[in-house]
Every structure is written in C-alpha cells, then in structure tokens.
Amino acid sequence: MPRKSWRPGSNNNPWEKMPCHRAPGTGRALAEVVRRRYNHSVVFPTGYPMSMTLGQLQQRIRDLYGEKDSRRGVEGTFMWFMEEVGELSAALRGGSPEEQTLEFADVLAWLVTLANCSGVDLDEAIARKYGTGCPGCAQTPCVCLREYKP
C-alpha cells in the first residue's frame, strides 16, 4: 500500500478528525504533536512517525515506557529482550516478511530500553565505536582479515 505523506497545515489528513488520534489535553492531532516534539516526518495512513534518529527513538521509548522500565530494572528488561530475540529468530526461520519486520522492531525497542535502563546514550556509543569506521581496522569498508571477522 503506498504511503501518503502528511504535511502540517494540509487538510488531507483523515486521522486528525478521529478522536482517538488526538493528543490528550492539547486539542491537536496526535501526529502533529509527535511531529513538533520529535521533529520528524509523519507518514499516513498508518499514523506512526518515521525517520527517527537513534537518539529520537531512545527518547521516544523513554517517554512511552520509562516509568515501567525503571520499575522492571535491567535484569527484567534483559529477560524481555532475550524473549524478543527468540521471537525474531523464529520469524527469520519461518515467518512472513511482516512478522520479521515487527520482530526486528521489537528487538530494537527492547535494546533501546536496556540502554535507557543502563544510562547508555546510544548515539554516543555508536559514534564512539563505529564513528571512524571498523573498530578493528578503522576502515570503511572493513578490511580486517576473515579469521577475525567472518
């Protein structure tokens, strides 16, 4: 199904008219609130934000689940993460492309949750580890010997 981009101020957004898609207490469409708060594009008809940076995703997960996540702690969150990795494994072995897509999203969300619970800024971590190329040879693409990186 082709996606239609929604532009602020346009009248072609059917989701804005639905009460369940309005941000509580703002009177504004939920998509508009998300666009303003997270500064990224909104895609319809699915109604979910797209093109997030890793830092925006980390903040989004923190906003959605931060309180629950802090109560669960790192150990409980890690168990959920591993369960999702198992579900991804099953989807890769025999799931549909849609199931695989959703399981990748779940694994990423739980990995971000673990980082949040551990106080790790993923933008910084990725920049430090991979910002100058391969951590082993510092090249892009990697030229490490196959024995070290199969």
N, C-alpha and C positions, 0 to 999 in steps of 0.2 A: 504494500500500500504506500503510495507516495506521501511524503510528509509535507505539510504546508507550514511555512514559517509565518509566525505572527509578529507583526510589528506594533510597537506601542502606538496608541492613538488610532489604529485602524479599527474598523467596525466589522471585520470579518472573523472575529473570534467567538465562536458559539459557546466556548467553555466559560467565558466571562458571565454569561447570562444564567449559568447554573448555580444555584445557591451553595451546593456542596463544593464548588470550586472557588469560593470567595474566602479570603483570609479572615479569620475571626477578628472582630473588633476594628477592622480597617475600612470595611466597605469597598475594598478594592479586590479585583480579581487576584486569585492566588498566584497565577502566573506572573502578573505584574509585580507583586510583592517579591517573589523569588527573583525576578529579573533585576529589580532595583537592589535587593540585598546582596545577591551573589554576583551581580554584574556579568551575566552570561545570557546567551540566547535562549529562547523558549520555543519549543517545537510542538506543533499540534498535528494530528488530533490526539496524540497520546497524552499530552498535558505534562510531560516531565521535562525538566531542564536538561540541556545538552551542553557539550563543550566546556565542561568544568576542568579547571586545573586540578592537580593533585591536592594543593592546599585548599581549594574551594570544596573539594569532595571531603577532605578531612574536617573542615568546619561544618559542612552540611550534616555529616554523620554525628558530629559532636552536638549540633543543635537538635537533631532528631532524637538521639538516644543517649546523650551524655550522662544524664542523671541515672538511668538504668544501668549503663555501662559501669559507672563508678561503683554502684552497689554490687554488681556482679564480680568486679575485680579482674585482674589479669588471668588468674587460673581458670575461672569460669568462662571467661571470654575465649581463652585459648581452646578450651574443650569445644565450644561452639564453632570456632574457626576450623578445627580439625574435622568436625562433622561436615561442614560445608565443603572442605577439600575432598572428603569421601564422596559426597554427592556429585561434585564436579568430575571426579574420577569415573563414577558410574555413567554420567552423562556423556563423557568423552568416549566411553566404550560402546554405548548403545543408545544414547539419547538423540533426540532431534536437534537440529541447529538452534531452535528456540530454547530448548531445555539447556543446551550448552551455554548459550548466551546468558541466560538468567543465572546459571550456576557460577559462571565467571564473575558476574556482578556481585553475587553473594559472597564469594571468596574475597574479592577486593574489598567489599564493605566490612567484612569481619577482620581483614588485615588492617584496614584503616582504624577500626575500633581498637584493635590491640595496640596500635601505635598511640592512639589517644589515651588509652588506659596507662600506657608506659611513659607518657610525656614525650614522645618522639615526634618531631616535626618532619614529616615525610619529604617535603620539598627540600629541606636542608640535607636530610640523609641521602637522598638520591643525588643531589648536586655534589655532595662530598664524595660519594662512592663512584659515581659514573660521569660526573660533570666534565672531566678531562679525557674521557674515553674509557677503554677497558681498564679495570683496576690492576690487572696484571702487567700489561704492556703499554698502557696509556695511548693506544692507537685506536682509530676508528676507520675501518672495522678492525676487530681484534685480529692480531697476528700471533697470538700465543700458540705454542706447539700443541698438536692434537692430544698428546699424552696428558697435558694439564687441563685442557678444556675440550672434551669430546664433542 
